[in-house]
């Protein structure tokens, strides 16, 4: 799709997220929308640079895979919805136009990209993102503490376990996304300990054979 790496899929299969919190990548139209919302909240002019760079609807990440969000509507519903946004700008009797259309021709359902958040949507900042911001403010102290939280042998075992687990292997180089999976597993087992994305990142880097060649018994 215009060289952006997206694939249109209009098969009649509905996919529902397991959780109501969707992880947006912020490289599609949602990035432009967030910029506008932020500028509105701060009372500053809306961004112009890059505002029209990518406009392919929302994309989300689930279990390491990227999906584009579509909504299922009839062509007539979609046309009415789009004309609603320009109804204040032009003086046309849309009802008369719709009544003259062939209902059967425009009643077929189709999938259309989503460009607007639901009215009841709210932004959620994940804990690991807050931890990354916090780590920047405390300097190297946090990094040095995280380095010694797990030994080299355990780091190797952790890396091996992640590497040979088909479910999480694609995220082994993305610890801040991988930590959410560990949090879900911990929650299901009744574990309430605080998990750190920085600690996981350090452990995986330390346990990877490409970054460390020390003997396992050290």
C-alpha positions as CSV (number, residue, x, y, z in Angstrom):
1,X,0.0,0.0,0.0
2,X,2.0,3.0,-1.4
3,X,5.2,1.3,-0.2
4,X,4.3,1.6,3.5
5,X,4.4,-2.1,4.1
6,X,0.7,-2.5,4.9
7,X,-1.5,-5.3,3.4
8,X,-5.2,-4.9,2.8
9,X,-7.2,-7.9,3.9
10,X,-11.0,-7.9,3.3
11,X,-11.7,-11.5,4.2
12,X,-14.9,-11.9,6.2
13,X,-13.2,-12.9,9.4
14,X,-13.6,-10.8,12.5
15,X,-10.7,-10.7,14.9
16,X,-11.3,-9.5,18.5
17,X,-8.5,-8.5,20.9
18,X,-8.1,-10.4,24.1
19,X,-7.6,-7.2,26.0
20,X,-9.4,-3.8,25.6
21,X,-6.0,-2.0,25.7
22,X,-4.5,-1.9,22.2
23,X,-0.8,-1.2,21.7
24,X,-0.5,1.4,18.9
25,X,2.7,1.7,17.0
26,X,2.4,5.5,16.4
27,X,3.6,5.3,12.8
28,X,0.3,5.5,11.1
29,X,-2.5,8.1,11.2
30,X,-2.7,7.6,15.0
31,X,0.7,9.4,15.2
32,X,-0.8,12.4,13.5
33,X,-3.9,12.4,15.6
34,X,-1.9,12.1,18.9
35,X,0.2,15.1,17.8
36,X,-3.0,17.1,17.2
37,X,-4.5,16.1,20.5
38,X,-1.3,17.0,22.4
39,X,-1.0,20.4,20.7
40,X,-4.7,21.1,21.6
41,X,-4.1,20.1,25.2
42,X,-1.0,22.3,25.5
43,X,-2.6,25.2,23.7
44,X,0.0,25.4,20.9
45,X,-0.4,25.4,17.1
46,X,-1.1,22.1,15.5
47,X,1.9,20.4,13.9
48,X,2.4,20.9,10.1
49,X,5.6,19.1,9.4
50,X,5.0,15.4,8.7
51,X,1.3,15.7,9.3
52,X,0.5,14.2,5.8
53,X,3.3,11.8,5.7
54,X,1.4,8.6,6.4
55,X,-2.4,8.4,6.4
56,X,-3.3,4.7,6.2
57,X,-5.5,4.4,9.3
58,X,-4.6,2.9,12.7
59,X,-2.2,0.1,13.3
60,X,-1.9,-2.0,16.5
61,X,0.5,-4.6,17.8
62,X,-0.7,-7.9,19.3
63,X,1.6,-10.7,20.4
64,X,4.4,-9.2,18.3
65,X,2.4,-9.0,15.1
66,X,1.3,-5.8,13.5
67,X,-2.3,-5.4,12.3
68,X,-4.2,-2.6,10.6
69,X,-7.7,-1.9,12.1
70,X,-10.7,-2.0,9.8
71,X,-14.4,-1.5,10.5
72,X,-17.1,-3.5,8.8
73,X,-19.9,-1.3,7.3
74,X,-22.0,-1.1,4.2
75,X,-21.0,1.3,1.5
76,X,-24.1,3.4,2.2
77,X,-23.2,3.7,5.8
78,X,-19.6,4.7,4.9
79,X,-20.7,7.3,2.4
80,X,-23.1,8.8,4.9
81,X,-20.4,8.9,7.5
82,X,-17.9,10.6,5.3
83,X,-20.4,13.2,4.0
84,X,-21.3,14.0,7.6
85,X,-17.9,15.6,8.0
86,X,-18.5,18.0,5.1
87,X,-22.2,18.7,5.6
88,X,-21.5,22.0,7.3
89,X,-19.3,23.2,4.4
90,X,-21.7,22.6,1.5
91,X,-25.4,23.1,1.0
92,X,-26.6,19.8,-0.5
93,X,-29.7,17.7,0.4
94,X,-28.0,14.4,1.0
95,X,-31.2,12.6,2.0
96,X,-32.6,13.2,-1.5
97,X,-29.4,11.8,-3.0
98,X,-29.5,8.7,-0.8
99,X,-33.1,8.0,-1.6
100,X,-32.3,7.9,-5.3
101,X,-29.5,5.4,-4.9
102,X,-30.0,1.7,-5.5
103,X,-30.2,0.3,-2.0
104,X,-29.2,-3.2,-3.0
105,X,-26.1,-2.0,-4.8
106,X,-24.8,-0.1,-1.8
107,X,-26.0,-2.4,1.0
108,X,-23.1,-4.8,0.6
109,X,-20.7,-4.8,3.6
110,X,-17.0,-3.9,3.2
111,X,-14.0,-3.2,5.4
112,X,-12.7,0.4,5.7
113,X,-9.6,1.7,7.6
114,X,-10.3,3.3,11.0
115,X,-9.2,6.9,11.3
116,X,-10.8,8.0,14.6
117,X,-10.5,6.8,18.1
118,X,-13.8,5.8,19.8
119,X,-15.5,8.6,21.8
120,X,-14.9,6.8,25.1
121,X,-11.2,6.0,24.3
122,X,-8.5,7.1,26.6
123,X,-4.7,7.0,26.5
124,X,-2.8,4.6,28.7
125,X,0.9,5.0,29.5
126,X,2.5,1.6,30.2
127,X,4.6,1.2,33.3
128,X,7.7,0.2,31.3
129,X,7.5,3.5,29.3
130,X,7.4,5.4,32.6
131,X,10.4,3.4,33.8
132,X,12.3,4.4,30.7
133,X,11.6,8.1,31.4
134,X,12.5,7.6,35.0
135,X,15.8,5.9,34.1
136,X,16.8,9.0,32.1
137,X,16.3,11.3,35.1
138,X,18.3,9.2,37.5
139,X,21.3,8.7,35.2
140,X,23.5,5.7,35.3
141,X,22.4,4.7,38.9
142,X,19.4,2.8,37.8
143,X,21.4,1.0,35.0
144,X,24.1,-0.1,37.4
145,X,21.6,-1.5,39.8
146,X,19.7,-3.4,37.1
147,X,23.0,-4.9,35.9
148,X,23.6,-6.8,39.1
149,X,20.0,-8.0,39.7
150,X,20.6,-11.2,37.8
151,X,23.7,-13.3,37.4
152,X,25.3,-14.3,34.2
153,X,24.3,-18.0,34.3
154,X,20.7,-17.0,35.0
155,X,20.9,-14.5,32.1
156,X,22.0,-17.3,29.8
157,X,19.2,-19.6,30.9
158,X,16.6,-16.8,30.5
159,X,17.9,-16.0,27.0
160,X,17.8,-19.7,26.0
161,X,14.2,-20.0,27.3
162,X,13.1,-17.0,25.4
163,X,15.0,-18.0,22.2
164,X,13.5,-21.5,22.1
165,X,9.9,-20.4,22.9
166,X,8.0,-19.9,19.7
167,X,5.5,-17.5,21.3
168,X,8.0,-15.0,22.5
169,X,11.1,-15.6,20.3
170,X,10.1,-12.7,17.8
171,X,10.2,-10.3,20.8
172,X,13.6,-11.3,22.2
173,X,15.2,-8.1,20.9
174,X,12.2,-6.0,22.0
175,X,12.3,-6.4,25.9
176,X,9.9,-3.5,26.6
177,X,7.2,-5.3,24.6
178,X,8.2,-8.7,25.9
179,X,7.8,-7.6,29.5
180,X,4.1,-7.2,29.1
181,X,3.9,-11.0,28.3
182,X,5.8,-11.8,31.4
183,X,3.5,-9.6,33.4
184,X,0.4,-11.5,32.1
185,X,2.0,-14.8,33.0
186,X,2.9,-13.6,36.4
187,X,-0.6,-12.3,37.0
188,X,-2.2,-15.6,36.0
189,X,0.1,-17.4,38.5
190,X,-0.7,-14.9,41.3
191,X,2.8,-13.3,41.2
192,X,2.6,-9.6,42.2
193,X,6.3,-8.7,42.1
194,X,7.2,-5.6,40.1
195,X,8.8,-6.5,36.8
196,X,11.2,-4.2,35.1
197,X,11.7,-3.8,31.4
198,X,15.2,-2.4,32.0
199,X,16.1,-5.5,34.0
200,X,14.8,-7.8,31.3
201,X,16.7,-5.9,28.6
202,X,19.9,-6.1,30.6
203,X,19.5,-9.8,31.3
204,X,18.8,-10.7,27.7
205,X,21.8,-8.7,26.5
206,X,24.0,-10.3,29.1
207,X,22.8,-13.8,28.3
208,X,23.0,-13.5,24.6
209,X,26.0,-15.4,23.1
210,X,26.4,-12.6,20.6
211,X,27.2,-10.1,23.3
212,X,29.0,-12.2,25.9
213,X,31.4,-15.1,25.5
214,X,32.2,-15.7,29.2
215,X,32.1,-19.3,30.5
216,X,28.7,-20.3,31.9
217,X,30.1,-21.0,35.4
218,X,31.3,-17.4,35.9
